[in-house]
């Protein structure tokens, strides 16, 4: 279980051939990983950042792995990182994000269920979510122009959930 193992899986699944703001999906995933690791977050969180789009997301439909292939990601990234990736990919954003700080409820787009997460479960999900959006805002100025106000309000509401360095990063990038 290592960065190299996850990178190999991403390469095998063609992440470097999929267009994404700022170049390729692989480049985006690597930037998200490096930013999370640079903030000193746990290895599982950084590895989850590297693989966060493996199952597709509510905002990015392209999947590198099917849900039947979760064992492949577990073998490469570890159980905890894979669980973060699954939660990130499964999160139904419209039903989850605005109320997340108040309720802790995460709506799963794959199963149609909702689960209440603990603070320890929420933190890596929130950190990966914020860093992903920060990278998109930096790589695609139209994203920042279109969604900047939304992200400023959302991330401010997540202040108690996020890791302090991730929140500081969001405040610096989005100026709130």
Phi and psi in degrees as GROMACS dihedral restraints (atoms count N, CA, C in turn):
[ dihedral_restraints ]
;  ai    aj    ak    al  type     phi  dphi    fc
    3     4     5     6     1  -162.8    20    10
    4     5     6     7     1   170.8    20    10
    6     7     8     9     1   -56.8    20    10
    7     8     9    10     1   -42.4    20    10
    9    10    11    12     1   -63.3    20    10
   10    11    12    13     1   -38.9    20    10
   12    13    14    15     1   -64.4    20    10
   13    14    15    16     1   -43.1    20    10
   15    16    17    18     1   -68.2    20    10
   16    17    18    19     1   -42.8    20    10
   18    19    20    21     1   -58.0    20    10
   19    20    21    22     1   -41.9    20    10
   21    22    23    24     1   -63.3    20    10
   22    23    24    25     1   -41.7    20    10
   24    25    26    27     1   -64.5    20    10
   25    26    27    28     1   -42.9    20    10
   27    28    29    30     1   -61.6    20    10
   28    29    30    31     1   -43.3    20    10
   30    31    32    33     1   -64.4    20    10
   31    32    33    34     1   -43.2    20    10
   33    34    35    36     1   -58.9    20    10
   34    35    36    37     1   -34.7    20    10
   36    37    38    39     1   -92.1    20    10
   37    38    39    40     1     5.4    20    10
   39    40    41    42     1    83.0    20    10
   40    41    42    43     1    22.5    20    10
   42    43    44    45     1   -59.9    20    10
   43    44    45    46     1   -26.3    20    10
   45    46    47    48     1   -81.5    20    10
   46    47    48    49     1    -1.0    20    10
   48    49    50    51     1  -109.5    20    10
   49    50    51    52     1    -0.3    20    10
   51    52    53    54     1  -101.0    20    10
   52    53    54    55     1   121.3    20    10
   54    55    56    57     1   -64.8    20    10
   55    56    57    58     1   142.4    20    10
   57    58    59    60     1  -158.2    20    10
   58    59    60    61     1   150.3    20    10
   60    61    62    63     1   -50.4    20    10
   61    62    63    64     1   130.4    20    10
   63    64    65    66     1    89.6    20    10
   64    65    66    67     1    11.4    20    10
   66    67    68    69     1   126.7    20    10
   67    68    69    70     1  -106.4    20    10
   69    70    71    72     1  -118.7    20    10
   70    71    72    73     1   165.8    20    10
   72    73    74    75     1   -58.8    20    10
   73    74    75    76     1   -41.5    20    10
   75    76    77    78     1   -58.2    20    10
   76    77    78    79     1   -44.6    20    10
   78    79    80    81     1   -62.5    20    10
   79    80    81    82     1   -42.9    20    10
   81    82    83    84     1   -61.4    20    10
   82    83    84    85     1   -48.9    20    10
   84    85    86    87     1   -60.2    20    10
   85    86    87    88     1   -39.9    20    10
   87    88    89    90     1   -65.6    20    10
   88    89    90    91     1   -41.9    20    10
   90    91    92    93     1   -62.6    20    10
   91    92    93    94     1   -42.3    20    10
   93    94    95    96     1   -62.3    20    10
   94    95    96    97     1   -46.4    20    10
   96    97    98    99     1   -57.0    20    10
   97    98    99   100     1   -50.9    20    10
   99   100   101   102     1   -62.6    20    10
  100   101   102   103     1   -35.8    20    10
  102   103   104   105     1   -69.2    20    10
  103   104   105   106     1   -44.1    20    10
  105   106   107   108     1   -63.0    20    10
  106   107   108   109     1   -46.0    20    10
  108   109   110   111     1   -63.2    20    10
  109   110   111   112     1   -39.2    20    10
  111   112   113   114     1   -63.6    20    10
  112   113   114   115     1   -24.7    20    10
  114   115   116   117     1   -83.5    20    10
  115   116   117   118     1     0.7    20    10
  117   118   119   120     1    75.8    20    10
  118   119   120   121     1    22.8    20    10
  120   121   122   123     1   -76.3    20    10
  121   122   123   124     1   162.6    20    10
  123   124   125   126     1   -56.6    20    10
  124   125   126   127     1   149.9    20    10
  126   127   128   129     1   -55.3    20    10
  127   128   129   130     1   -40.1    20    10
  129   130   131   132     1   -61.2    20    10
  130   131   132   133     1   -37.4    20    10
  132   133   134   135     1   -68.3    20    10
  133   134   135   136     1   -44.2    20    10
  135   136   137   138     1   -63.7    20    10
  136   137   138   139     1   -42.3    20    10
  138   139   140   141     1   -64.8    20    10
  139   140   141   142     1   -36.9    20    10
  141   142   143   144     1   -63.0    20    10
  142   143   144   145     1   -38.7    20    10
  144   145   146   147     1   -60.8    20    10
  145   146   147   148     1   -37.8    20    10
  147   148   149   150     1   -66.2    20    10
  148   149   150   151     1   -30.7    20    10
  150   151   152   153     1  -113.8    20    10
  151   152   153   154     1    12.7    20    10
  153   154   155   156     1   -58.2    20    10
  154   155   156   157     1   -23.8    20    10
  156   157   158   159     1  -101.2    20    10
  157   158   159   160     1    13.0    20    10
  159   160   161   162     1   -56.1    20    10
  160   161   162   163     1   -36.9    20    10
  162   163   164   165     1  -102.1    20    10
  163   164   165   166     1    14.9    20    10
  165   166   167   168     1    75.4    20    10
  166   167   168   169     1   172.9    20    10
  168   169   170   171     1  -141.1    20    10
  169   170   171   172     1   173.5    20    10
  171   172   173   174     1   -62.4    20    10
  172   173   174   175     1   -24.4    20    10
  174   175   176   177     1  -107.6    20    10
  175   176   177   178     1    -4.9    20    10
  177   178   179   180     1  -145.7    20    10
  178   179   180   181     1   101.7    20    10
  180   181   182   183     1   -72.1    20    10
  181   182   183   184     1   -23.4    20    10
  183   184   185   186     1   -65.6    20    10
  184   185   186   187     1   125.1    20    10
  186   187   188   189     1  -113.5    20    10
  187   188   189   190     1   139.9    20    10
  189   190   191   192     1   -90.2    20    10
  190   191   192   193     1   -26.0    20    10
  192   193   194   195     1  -133.4    20    10
  193   194   195   196     1   149.1    20    10
  195   196   197   198     1   -87.4    20    10
  196   197   198   199     1   164.9    20    10
  198   199   200   201     1   -65.6    20    10
  199   200   201   202     1   -22.2    20    10
  201   202   203   204     1   -72.1    20    10
  202   203   204   205     1   -10.6    20    10
  204   205   206   207     1  -107.3    20    10
  205   206   207   208     1    20.7    20    10
  207   208   209   210     1   -58.0    20    10
  208   209   210   211     1   -31.4    20    10
  210   211   212   213     1   -60.5    20    10
  211   212   213   214     1   -31.6    20    10
  213   214   215   216     1   -63.6    20    10
  214   215   216   217     1   -43.5    20    10
  216   217   218   219     1   -71.6    20    10
  217   218   219   220     1   -37.4    20    10
  219   220   221   222     1   -58.3    20    10
  220   221   222   223     1   -42.5    20    10
  222   223   224   225     1   -65.7    20    10
  223   224   225   226     1   -35.2    20    10
  225   226   227   228     1   -82.7    20    10
  226   227   228   229     1   -40.5    20    10
  228   229   230   231     1  -109.8    20    10
  229   230   231   232     1   -18.4    20    10
  231   232   233   234     1   100.1    20    10
  232   233   234   235     1   158.3    20    10
  234   235   236   237     1   -59.8    20    10
  235   236   237   238     1   -47.2    20    10
  237   238   239   240     1   -66.2    20    10
  238   239   240   241     1   -45.2    20    10
  240   241   242   243     1   -62.2    20    10
  241   242   243   244     1   -42.4    20    10
  243   244   245   246     1   -62.5    20    10
  244   245   246   247     1   -38.4    20    10
  246   247   248   249     1   -63.0    20    10
  247   248   249   250     1   -39.7    20    10
  249   250   251   252     1   -63.8    20    10
  250   251   252   253     1   -44.4    20    10
  252   253   254   255     1   -60.3    20    10
  253   254   255   256     1   -45.6    20    10
  255   256   257   258     1   -59.0    20    10
  256   257   258   259     1   -48.9    20    10
  258   259   260   261     1   -60.3    20    10
  259   260   261   262     1   -42.5    20    10
  261   262   263   264     1   -61.6    20    10
  262   263   264   265     1   -48.7    20    10
  264   265   266   267     1   -65.5    20    10
  265   266   267   268     1   -35.9    20    10
  267   268   269   270     1   -79.0    20    10
  268   269   270   271     1   -21.0    20    10
  270   271   272   273     1   -61.0    20    10
  271   272   273   274     1   121.2    20    10
  273   274   275   276     1   -84.0    20    10
  274   275   276   277     1   101.1    20    10
  276   277   278   279     1   -61.2    20    10
  277   278   279   280     1   -46.8    20    10
  279   280   281   282     1   -60.9    20    10
  280   281   282   283     1   -33.6    20    10
  282   283   284   285     1   -86.7    20    10
  283   284   285   286     1   -13.4    20    10
  285   286   287   288     1  -113.2    20    10
  286   287   288   289     1   -52.4    20    10
  288   289   290   291     1   -59.8    20    10
  289   290   291   292     1   -48.9    20    10
  291   292   293   294     1   -65.0    20    10
  292   293   294   295     1   -33.3    20    10
  294   295   296   297     1   -96.7    20    10
  295   296   297   298     1    -0.6    20    10
  297   298   299   300     1   -57.2    20    10
  298   299   300   301     1   -46.3    20    10
  300   301   302   303     1   -64.5    20    10
  301   302   303   304     1   -34.8    20    10
  303   304   305   306     1   -79.5    20    10
  304   305   306   307     1   -35.5    20    10
  306   307   308   309     1  -110.5    20    10
  307   308   309   310     1   -30.0    20    10
  309   310   311   312     1    72.0    20    10
  310   311   312   313     1     7.4    20    10
  312   313   314   315     1   -83.4    20    10
  313   314   315   316     1   131.7    20    10
  315   316   317   318     1  -118.4    20    10
  316   317   318   319     1   121.6    20    10
  318   319   320   321     1   -89.7    20    10
  319   320   321   322     1   126.7    20    10
  321   322   323   324     1   -93.9    20    10
  322   323   324   325     1   114.5    20    10
  324   325   326   327     1   -71.9    20    10
  325   326   327   328     1   -19.1    20    10
  327   328   329   330     1   -80.9    20    10
  328   329   330   331     1   -38.6    20    10
  330   331   332   333     1  -105.4    20    10
  331   332   333   334     1   -16.4    20    10
  333   334   335   336     1    76.6    20    10
  334   335   336   337     1    12.4    20    10
  336   337   338   339     1  -105.0    20    10
  337   338   339   340     1   171.3    20    10
  339   340   341   342     1  -127.8    20    10
  340   341   342   343     1   146.7    20    10
  342   343   344   345     1  -133.7    20    10
  343   344   345   346     1   141.9    20    10
  345   346   347   348     1   -94.2    20    10
  346   347   348   349     1   121.9    20    10
  348   349   350   351     1   -97.2    20    10
  349   350   351   352     1   152.9    20    10
  351   352   353   354     1   -77.5    20    10
  352   353   354   355     1   167.4    20    10
  354   355   356   357     1   -58.8    20    10
  355   356   357   358     1   -38.9    20    10
  357   358   359   360     1   -66.4    20    10
  358   359   360   361     1   -30.6    20    10
  360   361   362   363     1   -80.5    20    10
  361   362   363   364     1   -33.5    20    10
  363   364   365   366     1   -71.4    20    10
  364   365   366   367     1   -39.0    20    10
  366   367   368   369     1   -54.9    20    10
  367   368   369   370     1   -52.5    20    10
  369   370   371   372     1   -66.1    20    10
  370   371   372   373     1   -33.3    20    10
  372   373   374   375     1   -63.2    20    10
  373   374   375   376     1   -45.8    20    10
  375   376   377   378     1   -66.4    20    10
  376   377   378   379     1   -43.8    20    10
  378   379   380   381     1   -61.7    20    10
  379   380   381   382     1   -45.7    20    10
  381   382   383   384     1   -64.3    20    10
  382   383   384   385     1   -41.9    20    10
  384   385   386   387     1   -60.6    20    10
  385   386   387   388     1   -47.0    20    10
  387   388   389   390     1   -64.4    20    10
  388   389   390   391     1   -49.7    20    10
  390   391   392   393     1   -64.1    20    10
  391   392   393   394     1   -36.8    20    10
  393   394   395   396     1   -58.3    20    10
  394   395   396   397     1   -48.9    20    10
  396   397   398   399     1   -68.8    20    10
  397   398   399   400     1   -34.6    20    10
  399   400   401   402     1   -62.0    20    10
  400   401   402   403     1   -42.9    20    10
  402   403   404   405     1   -62.5    20    10
  403   404   405   406     1   -43.1    20    10
  405   406   407   408     1   -61.9    20    10
  406   407   408   409     1   -42.2    20    10
  408   409   410   411     1   -62.5    20    10
  409   410   411   412     1   -38.4    20    10
  411   412   413   414     1   -74.5    20    10
  412   413   414   415     1   -35.6    20    10
  414   415   416   417     1   -84.5    20    10
  415   416   417   418     1   -25.0    20    10
  417   418   419   420     1  -132.1    20    10
  418   419   420   421     1    90.4    20    10
  420   421   422   423     1   -53.4    20    10
  421   422   423   424     1   -27.2    20    10
  423   424   425   426     1   -65.4    20    10
  424   425   426   427     1   -30.8    20    10
  426   427   428   429     1   -65.8    20    10
  427   428   429   430     1   -45.8    20    10
  429   430   431   432     1   -62.9    20    10
  430   431   432   433     1   -42.4    20    10
  432   433   434   435     1   -65.5    20    10
  433   434   435   436     1   -40.3    20    10
  435   436   437   438     1   -77.7    20    10
  436   437   438   439     1   -39.3    20    10
  438   439   440   441     1  -116.3    20    10
  439   440   441   442     1     2.9    20    10
  441   442   443   444     1   -54.9    20    10
  442   443   444   445     1   -47.3    20    10
  444   445   446   447     1   -62.9    20    10
  445   446   447   448     1   -42.1    20    10
  447   448   449   450     1   -59.7    20    10
  448   449   450   451     1   -48.4    20    10
  450   451   452   453     1   -65.3    20    10
  451   452   453   454     1   -39.1    20    10
  453   454   455   456     1   -58.9    20    10
  454   455   456   457     1   -47.2    20    10
  456   457   458   459     1   -66.3    20    10
  457   458   459   460     1   -43.7    20    10
  459   460   461   462     1   -63.3    20    10
  460   461   462   463     1   -50.2    20    10
  462   463   464   465     1   -68.2    20    10
  463   464   465   466     1   -31.9    20    10
  465   466   467   468     1   -63.5    20    10
  466   467   468   469     1   -38.5    20    10
  468   469   470   471     1   -69.5    20    10
  469   470   471   472     1   -22.5    20    10
  471   472   473   474     1   -91.7    20    10
  472   473   474   475     1     9.1    20    10
  474   475   476   477     1   -53.5    20    10
  475   476   477   478     1   -38.9    20    10
  477   478   479   480     1   -78.2    20    10
  478   479   480   481     1   -15.3    20    10
  480   481   482   483     1   -91.7    20    10
  481   482   483   484     1   -32.8    20    10
  483   484   485   486     1   -79.9    20    10
  484   485   486   487     1   155.6    20    10
  486   487   488   489     1   -67.9    20    10
  487   488   489   490     1   141.6    20    10
  489   490   491   492     1   -53.1    20    10
  490   491   492   493     1   -42.8    20    10
  492   493   494   495     1   -68.5    20    10
  493   494   495   496     1   -30.4    20    10
  495   496   497   498     1   -70.3    20    10
  496   497   498   499     1   -42.5    20    10
  498   499   500   501     1   -63.3    20    10
  499   500   501   502     1   -42.3    20    10
  501   502   503   504     1   -62.0    20    10
  502   503   504   505     1   -40.3    20    10
  504   505   506   507     1   -61.5    20    10
  505   506   507   508     1   -46.7    20    10
  507   508   509   510     1   -60.8    20    10
  508   509   510   511     1   -42.0    20    10
  510   511   512   513     1   -64.5    20    10
  511   512   513   514     1   -38.1    20    10
  513   514   515   516     1   -69.2    20    10
  514   515   516   517     1   -44.3    20    10
  516   517   518   519     1   -71.6    20    10
  517   518   519   520     1   -44.7    20    10
  519   520   521   522     1   -96.0    20    10
  520   521   522   523     1    -6.3    20    10
  522   523   524   525     1    58.2    20    10
  523   524   525   526     1    63.3    20    10
